[in-house]
Amino acid sequence: MRSSRWTPAILVALLVLGLAIAGCGGGRLTLGGAASATGNDINPVARQQLANGGTLRWPLPGFPPNFNDHELDGPGIENDSVLGALLPRPFTIDATGVLAVNKEYFESVELTSTEPKQVVTYRINPKAVWYDGTPITVVDFQAQWKALGGSNPAFRVASTQGYDTVENVAAGRDDREVVVTFKTNYADWRALFDMLYPASTNTDPNVFNTGWKRQPLTTAGPFKLASLNQTTKTITLVRNEKWWGRPAKLERIIYRVMNPDAQVDALANGEIDFIDVGADLNRFQRAQAIQGVTVRRAGASNFVNITINGMSEVLTDVRVRRALAMGIDRGRIAQALIAPLGVAPAPLGNHIFLANQTGYQDNSSDVGRYNPQQATALLDEAGWRLHDGVRTKDGKELTVRYVIPAQITVEEQTAELVQGMLSKIGVKLSIETLPLNEFQNFISSGNFDLTAFVLIGTPFPISSSKSFYVNPRRGPDGQLDIQQNYARVGSDEIDRLFDQATAELDPAKAVQLANEIDARIWQEVHSLALYQRPDIVATNTNLANFGAFGIASKTYEDIGFLVMPKP
């Protein structure tokens, strides 16, 4: 349950999933849009009915580049899968979109004041400690605020969102009470300090940036690190004997990096316990046929987009970006890729809200409407003239590089569809496939023209999308600060509206501002939202409290097997 996250291809980044309604008090909170969600499908079973022990074999599409989830390269589904078993999070969220204070770590988390300034008070569970026995205290909160607040550029942060609105973090009646005072209102205050790292990580930029690069340095969760092998790309967690909460039902979790296209065979052979089917028809059909496997579905909480690099030499002209968008038939892509899964193949018209959320409206306008004739006119206007089927300008062909991770079928299918569509308007699309471990470096450095992401929902709204659309700016050292805006497209007006929306405590007004932002994102042609992706997971039928989670958070200590698996 993070406020920002991205990871390549079938895993990829994050976006907002619901609108947190601000108000005094703590405890449970229903998110906007939750009523229209379809819950989750995780084979829920009471803990006492589960076997005590067993190993969950968890496939990862890539190895986490940095186990500091707040460092620029850290956010990703791979990290979330591992760190969710290790690090504190203030809130849990259920399948209906209800937030609750995570009692393993906090006795209470409350919005205690809105006048004259917004104040949030955390009361830490007195049992909560880091693995070395150090209590979790206000010192950890202070260090994380200072590291992520943006005041020290030496910290390579993924996002300053929310932390940059904090004025002070201080102890309350003792060091187990944390009082956070804000400079300006921040509607999504519940997104802060998720995940929480020890002060030792956040006080030294070198430790923050590289200290967690090879492995997690500590735990305060139901599991701990037992081993990590960079060569075989495996991570093994075992029960944390110092965990103060309900003991984990599983004895261990083994994460193993595995090519997504190899995962179905591995599931059929009993080598792993589940796969994310995603929007891959072949994976879906094959998984359904595997004995001892159940295909589980949840309400979709993510969408696919094509990110357009606005700083690419051929795409700096917004007319060219707009032409590419109009030359791509989003409806045809959705029809080809998700209709066979039984999902309505409707193009998505919003970068911030999903189609089944309160606040959703289609802001795509002419940019998202397939119109090859208008695309042709825009390219002509931009000086790209058609010659022998390919457009040229100043003797150079209009060639666009579409970078995708290798051996992911749905990505290859999308790229080939786009290639055929753009050829009709005279644009040559060069498809470049990269190993997963190289893909992220290309995207972070801007070494692409087009690429694809899946934006994965969080329970926090507008704030969780801000780092993807913030206007890139150069720092004092001349380096471009993009946060997570890999398109490198933005505007001062979008930034201004985000500032307003994230400070707005009235949900209806925040939704209105969010849709104004989204309309501008479409007009800037930052990215092309394609379709809302189904959440389909194929799991070992013997596995309980695990599957298609939808928006719900995972309770790692409750995951287990109905019957102890054979060794």
C-alpha positions, 0 to 999 in steps of 0.5 A: 500500500504505497503512494508511488510505485512502478515496475516494467511491463506486466508488473509496472508502476502505480497510480491512484485507486481511490480517494481517501476522505480526510477527517478527524480521527483514526481507525477505519476509512472507506475509500472513494470508489470502493463501492464499485470494486469487485473485491478479491479472491484469495481463498480465505481460511482461518489461521487455525485451519492452516498447516503450520509450515511449508514453503511458498515459492514466489516467482519474480519477473526481475530482481529488485535493483535496490531494496530501499523502496524510497530510492529512485530505483527502488519502487517496483512490484518485486520490492513490494512483494519482498518488503511487505513481509519485512517493513512497517506500514501504518495501515492495512486495506481490505477487499472493500477498500476500507483502511484500518490502522495496522495494530501490529505497529501502531495503537492509533494513527489520527488526524488530531487537528486541522486548525491552525495547521494540520496535525497527525499523531501516531502512537507506536505499538510498544512491542514494535522493534527492529531486528537488532532490538532497537525500538521503533520511535520518533527518531525513525519518523524524523529521519525518513521525513528529512530524507524524503522531504527534498531538502537534501538533493544527495538523497536520490528519492523516488518521490518527495510527495507528501513529505515536502508538505511536512513542517515538523516531526516531533515526539509527543508525550514520549518517543513512542508518540509521533506528532507530524505538523504540516506546512500546508494541508495534505489530503493523503497523509495516510500515504506517509511513512509507508514503508518505514525504514530505520533511522540508520538508513535515512540519515546518511545519503550513501546508506540511503542510495546504496546501502540496501542495493544488495540486500535488505539490512533489517526487518520489523515484520513476520519474516526475516532475510535468510539468504540472497543469491545474486547469481541464481536470483533467489531470495529466501525469507524465514520466520522472524523469531523476534516478531511480536505479532501472530507467528507466520504460518509459512516456514519460509518464502523463496522468491525466484526470478523467472522469465514470465513466459516460463512461469506457466510451465514452472507452475504446471511442474510444481516448481512455483505456487502461483503466477500473475496471468495478467492480460496474456490469453495464452497464459490464461488458457494454459493455467486453466488446464493445469490440475491442482491450480485455481484461477482467481479473479479480482476487481482490476486495480491497474491499467496499461499505458504507452509512455511517450518520451517528450525529450526524445529528439523526434518527440519534443514537438507536441504535434508529433506526440499528438499524431502518434497518439491519434495514429494508435487505435486503442480500441483495437488493442483492447479488443485483441488483448483483453476481450478474449479474457472476458473483459469489456475491451473499452479504452481507458479515458483517464490517467488518474481514476479507473473506470469503476471508480468514483471520479472517473470521466473520459478526458481523452478528447481528440488525443485519445480518439483514433484519427489517422487522417488528423495524425497525417495532417499534424505530421505534415504541419510539423514538417515530416513529409511522406516519401516512399511510405516513410516520413522524412524531415531534413533528410532523416526518416521518422523512426520511433524506438519502442523499447520493451522487456524481452520474452513477455508475450503481451508486450510483443503483441502490443508493440507489433499492433502499434507498429502496424498502425503507425506504419499507416501514417508513415512512421517507422517503429523500431521494436527493441527488446531488452533483458528485464535487468537492462530494461529499467536502466534504459527507462530511467535514463530516457533511452527510448521513444515509446515504452509500456507500463502497467500502472498499479493502484494504491489506496491513495488518490491524486498524490500517488500519481503526482510524481509521474506527471511532475514537470522535470526540473534541473537541480543546482548540479545540472541534473534533471530531476524527473522523480518518476516522470519517465515521459519527461513531459509536464507543465507548471500548470499541471504542477500548480493543480496537483499542489491544489488537489493534494491540499484539498480536504474536500473529496468532491473538489479534489476529484474535480481538480484531478480531472482538470489535471488529467485533461491537461496530461492528455493534451500534453501527450505525456502517455496514452492510456490503453485499457484497464487490466484484469487482475487474474492470478493462477494459484496452487489450490492448496494455497490459502489467503493468497491469490488475486488481491485487487486493492487489498493488502497482503497479510503475510503471517496469514498466508499458508497451506491447507495441507502441508506440501510434500517436500 
